[in-house]
Amino acid sequence: MTDSEPRILHPDDPGYAAGDRAAKAGPVRATASAAREAIRKRPGVDKVYRTGVKVVGGTTVGLGIVLMPLPGPGALIALGGLAILGTEDERAKKLNRQGVALAKRAAAAAKARRDARRAARTTNEAPPQAGDRTSGPTQHS
């Protein structure tokens, strides 16, 4: 087989079933799904993979929590870490879904408050009329 020929999976190849399901989702997802299926069939490699995912995801969550008091994307980094952990742990996936829903509600509430402030500001501020002396500095004679 040369590099230009596509790799064809056979029924006895690791990841054959996962590759068939994932082919509908796109080439990157299909490759990742087939690789995970192959990893899960080998217990030693699976344990190392799961440990690596937990270390990377936990470190990312920890970094996000540390960065939360600072200006920047600390909460987003923590949610990203939960998404990483959620690839291997159902509890983390559920917690990530709840966190994303909470973040979306908070963003919608902040947008509503901002829009209300803008609307109040535009109704309170009348545009200056031509020849109106109250908009500029006052002159005393």
C-alpha positions as CSV (number, residue, x, y, z in Angstrom):
1,M,0.0,0.0,0.0
2,T,1.4,3.4,-0.9
3,D,0.8,6.7,0.8
4,S,-1.6,7.8,-1.9
5,E,-3.9,4.9,-1.4
6,P,-6.6,5.2,1.3
7,R,-6.4,2.7,4.2
8,I,-9.2,0.2,4.1
9,L,-10.3,-1.3,7.4
10,H,-11.2,-5.0,7.4
11,P,-13.6,-6.6,9.9
12,D,-10.8,-8.0,12.0
13,D,-9.0,-4.7,12.3
14,P,-9.1,-2.8,15.6
15,G,-11.6,0.1,15.3
16,Y,-13.5,-1.4,12.4
17,A,-17.0,-0.9,14.0
18,A,-16.1,2.6,15.4
19,G,-14.7,3.7,12.0
20,D,-18.0,2.8,10.3
21,R,-20.1,4.8,12.8
22,A,-17.7,7.8,12.8
23,A,-17.3,8.0,9.0
24,K,-20.6,9.8,8.9
25,A,-19.3,12.6,11.2
26,G,-16.2,13.6,9.2
27,P,-12.7,12.4,8.6
28,V,-11.1,13.8,11.7
29,R,-13.8,12.4,14.0
30,A,-13.7,9.1,12.2
31,T,-9.9,8.8,12.7
32,A,-10.2,9.8,16.4
33,S,-13.0,7.4,17.0
34,A,-11.2,4.5,15.3
35,A,-8.0,5.3,17.3
36,R,-10.0,5.3,20.6
37,E,-11.6,2.0,19.7
38,A,-8.2,0.5,19.0
39,I,-6.8,1.9,22.3
40,R,-9.7,0.5,24.3
41,K,-9.1,-3.0,23.0
42,R,-5.6,-3.0,24.6
43,P,-5.9,-2.8,28.5
44,G,-2.4,-1.5,29.2
45,V,-2.6,1.2,26.5
46,D,-6.2,2.1,27.6
47,K,-5.1,2.6,31.2
48,V,-2.2,4.9,30.1
49,Y,-4.6,6.8,27.8
50,R,-7.2,7.3,30.5
51,T,-4.6,8.4,33.0
52,G,-3.2,10.9,30.5
53,V,-6.7,12.3,29.8
54,K,-7.4,12.7,33.5
55,V,-4.0,14.4,34.1
56,V,-4.5,16.9,31.2
57,G,-8.1,17.5,32.0
58,G,-7.5,17.9,35.7
59,T,-4.6,20.2,35.1
60,T,-6.7,22.3,32.8
61,V,-9.5,22.6,35.3
62,G,-7.0,23.5,38.0
63,L,-5.4,26.2,35.8
64,G,-8.9,27.6,35.0
65,I,-9.8,27.7,38.7
66,V,-6.6,29.5,39.6
67,L,-7.2,32.0,36.8
68,M,-10.8,32.8,37.7
69,P,-10.1,35.7,40.0
70,L,-7.9,37.4,37.3
71,P,-9.3,39.2,34.3
72,G,-9.4,36.7,31.4
73,P,-11.0,33.4,30.4
74,G,-10.5,31.4,33.6
75,A,-14.0,30.0,33.7
76,L,-13.7,29.0,30.0
77,I,-10.5,27.3,30.6
78,A,-12.0,25.3,33.5
79,L,-15.0,24.4,31.3
80,G,-12.6,23.2,28.6
81,G,-10.8,21.0,31.2
82,L,-14.2,19.5,32.1
83,A,-14.8,18.9,28.5
84,I,-11.5,17.0,28.3
85,L,-12.4,15.0,31.4
86,G,-15.9,14.4,29.9
87,T,-14.4,12.4,27.1
88,E,-13.7,9.6,29.6
89,D,-15.9,10.3,32.6
90,E,-19.7,10.6,32.5
91,R,-19.8,12.7,35.7
92,A,-17.5,15.2,34.3
93,K,-19.5,15.3,31.1
94,K,-22.7,16.0,33.1
95,L,-21.0,18.7,35.2
96,N,-19.6,20.3,32.0
97,R,-23.1,20.4,30.4
98,Q,-24.4,22.1,33.6
99,G,-21.6,24.6,33.6
100,V,-22.0,25.5,29.9
101,A,-25.8,26.0,30.5
102,L,-25.0,28.2,33.5
103,A,-22.5,30.2,31.5
104,K,-25.0,30.7,28.7
105,R,-27.7,31.9,31.1
106,A,-25.2,34.3,32.7
107,A,-24.2,35.6,29.3
108,A,-27.8,36.1,28.3
109,A,-28.6,37.9,31.6
110,A,-25.5,40.2,31.2
111,K,-26.5,41.0,27.6
112,A,-30.1,41.8,28.7
113,R,-28.7,44.1,31.5
114,R,-26.4,45.8,29.0
115,D,-29.2,46.3,26.5
116,A,-31.4,47.7,29.2
117,R,-28.7,50.2,30.2
118,R,-28.2,51.3,26.6
119,A,-31.9,51.7,26.1
120,A,-32.2,53.8,29.3
121,R,-29.2,55.9,28.3
122,T,-30.6,56.7,24.9
123,T,-34.0,57.7,26.2
124,N,-32.5,59.9,28.9
125,E,-30.1,61.7,26.5
126,A,-31.9,64.0,24.1
127,P,-29.7,64.9,21.1
128,P,-28.7,68.6,21.2
129,Q,-30.8,71.0,19.1
130,A,-29.3,73.5,16.7
131,G,-28.7,76.8,18.5
132,D,-29.2,75.2,22.0
133,R,-26.8,76.8,24.4
134,T,-27.3,74.3,27.2
135,S,-25.2,71.6,25.5
136,G,-22.0,73.7,25.5
137,P,-20.0,75.6,28.1
138,T,-21.8,78.4,29.7
139,Q,-20.6,82.0,29.1
140,H,-20.9,84.6,31.7
141,S,-20.9,88.2,30.6
